[in-house]
Structures are given as C-alpha cells and as structure tokens.
C-alpha cells in the first residue's frame, strides 16, 4: 500500500428536503452574502432555484445570481463569475446543479482570490493558495464534484479541456437529496452511471500491490452501481436506487476508492480531449466508448485485478481460459453501457474519423507528456484506443 493523505472535509446533508435548510446552514457559518450559480433552466422550471432563494431570504442571506453553465463548463462564464464575485464581495458560491455547475463554481472561487485568470491553475502554471468557500446542491449523480478536490474547465478559444486538483476545490458542504434527480433524463442518468463507475474503475485498475480493503470497497461500489443503475433507468422515481447512485457518486470521487494506490486515470484524460474538441458530447458518453478499448489493451498488465473484476463484479463464470474470462467481462460491461442507453462507438457521438490523430496529439499535450498508467499511453497507444473506439 502506498502512502496517502485522506482528507474529506466536506459536510454532507443527505436525504429528502435537505435543500430547504440551506439558508440556515449558511447562516450557521456566519456568512452573509452568496453568489448562486446554476445552469440553463432546469433548476428554474423545477422550482428548485425558487426554494433555494426563499430559504436564503428567510435566513436573511443576501444573494446575487449567475446562470448559464453549459455541460463542459466554459472559461468565459467562469471569468464573468469571478468579476461578479469580486464586485459583489460575496462570502460563498452556491452551486445548484451537477458537476459542471460545481466545477464552474470552484473555478470562480479560486479566481476570485487572484488578479489573473483561473485558467492558469488549469494549465498548471500556478497553484491556488486561497479560495472562496463553495456549497453544492446536487441535481445529478455523476461527477462526484460535490466531494472531490478536482475541477475541470473548457477553454473555448483553445478547445482545451483541463482539470486541476487542489484542496481549495473541496466544497464546504454539499446537499444531496436523491429526489432532485428524479427528473434527470435516461440519457443523462446513463452518463452519470458511467462516470461514477469510471471514477472507481480507474482507481482500481492502477499500478501497485494489492490493497485488499480499498479494493473491496471499490468492487462493492461498482456492484452497487450496476444494480442501482438498472433500477433507476427502468424506474426514475425509485428513491432507493437514486439514493444509492447519489452516494456512490460522492464516494467514487472523494478519494475513498483509491486510498493506497497510485492512479493516473488515463481514460479520463483521453475523454477530456474528445469533449474538449466536441463540447456537445457528454463526458460519461465519451467514457463509455473509450474505456472498453483501453481495457482490452491494459488487462494483460494487471490480470489478477481484471480477474477479480470479471468474477466478482461482472459475474463471469470462471473457465480455463483466463484471458477469455477477462475479455468477456469487458464485453459484458460494454453491453451494460448499451443497455442503459449509452453509445459504445465514438462515431455515434458525431466524432469525425479525421480528428482522431489530433485527439491523440492533444491528449499528449502536443508531445509534452505520456500517461504512465498500468500501460503507458503515448501518442501511438492513444491513437490506437481512439481508432478502436471509433
């Protein structure tokens, strides 16, 4: 087991009706003025935003608003948020939405404390030292940004999608009411299921010795998501299934399923280039296309770990051909993705074949890096994965 620091300072308010308490919760921290940040209308149509603002008013919390966050949140809106946060001298950013809104809020929070663009953090030119606190009211189970230390933003001008990790990205508190996800479409629910699974799969399939406790937590989470995902797709208003997915969303990306392991998350890096170049593509949908092809190349480097996944998670009947058992498990997960409405080929998402070389080149930061995972992903390997996924 590798050395690790495990830090999850985010306070979670989980369950029905918790969002109605947000004003009182903020007041308990002694905060007076907030920026409420959200997407493009669903929180308005559902009445959630109105309930949030009412709770703030009742607690005498002053507030300003900034809507308009896109999937794959954009730097241009982040910069508007930074300007507004500084002008209004807010004490807290309240993110009402999914991972995109929370990540946009995190970027605003670190940007509000500096006199340069927060994009400098995304491209690793600078490291954040301070931030405004962020609170999240989660509306989709997917990215795990409500408890993670990561933040991913897209620069529309350069068509780069970049993430950075920092303890400055931890939310002060997050409100998780599974009922708020009832209205999430089947497609977006499927995208979320994939993203949750990938956050743990990419930690589990990583370099290092066996970490028995961590591995069992990871495998247990994956089994729970497979089961709850099917139920939530078939019955969107099943509270228990939505609750399982929402809690798995948080645990999958708060560090728990990777403690003691060294992980790179190569497939996430590959997908960031896809949705960076094609911002209309949902992150989870891109991951569904890429992971099976990465796994087909990677499994021979970590057969024992893949065999545990095959037998314990995908419930493959053991045979005398271990390679076939692993390949069958990868195919079975790919079939599951299709079953829950996910694409399994990049061409289904509108990716053009003539852009695959550029995607591979961009993944390597134009020749400046390789990804040293259980397999080394350089330009040639990245291109092979993109071609096989196409």
HELIX and SHEET records of a PDB file:
HELIX    1   1 UNK A   18  UNK A   21  5                                   4    
HELIX    2   2 UNK A   22  UNK A   28  1                                   7    
HELIX    3   3 UNK A   42  UNK A   45  1                                   4    
HELIX    4   4 UNK A   48  UNK A   58  1                                  11    
HELIX    5   5 UNK A   75  UNK A   88  1                                  14    
HELIX    6   6 UNK A   99  UNK A  111  1                                  13    
HELIX    7   7 UNK A  119  UNK A  122  1                                   4    
HELIX    8   8 UNK A  167  UNK A  169  5                                   3    
HELIX    9   9 UNK A  178  UNK A  181  5                                   4    
HELIX   10  10 UNK A  186  UNK A  204  1                                  19    
HELIX   11  11 UNK A  212  UNK A  234  1                                  23    
HELIX   12  12 UNK A  239  UNK A  252  1                                  14    
HELIX   13  13 UNK A  256  UNK A  258  5                                   3    
HELIX   14  14 UNK A  266  UNK A  277  1                                  12    
HELIX   15  15 UNK A  283  UNK A  298  1                                  16    
HELIX   16  16 UNK A  299  UNK A  301  5                                   3    
HELIX   17  17 UNK A  303  UNK A  308  1                                   6    
HELIX   18  18 UNK A  309  UNK A  313  3                                   5    
HELIX   19  19 UNK A  322  UNK A  339  1                                  18    
HELIX   20  20 UNK A  346  UNK A  349  5                                   4    
HELIX   21  21 UNK A  353  UNK A  355  5                                   3    
HELIX   22  22 UNK A  356  UNK A  363  1                                   8    
HELIX   23  23 UNK A  379  UNK A  389  1                                  11    
SHEET    1   A 6 UNK A  11  UNK A  14  0                                        
SHEET    2   A 6 UNK A 173  UNK A 176  1                                        
SHEET    3   A 6 UNK A 133  UNK A 138  1                                        
SHEET    4   A 6 UNK A  92  UNK A  97  1                                        
SHEET    5   A 6 UNK A  33  UNK A  38  1                                        
SHEET    6   A 6 UNK A  62  UNK A  66  1                                        
SHEET    1   B 2 UNK A 150  UNK A 155  0                                        
SHEET    2   B 2 UNK A 160  UNK A 165 -1                                        
SHEET    1   C 2 UNK A 371  UNK A 372  0                                        
SHEET    2   C 2 UNK A 376  UNK A 377 -1                                        
END                                                                             
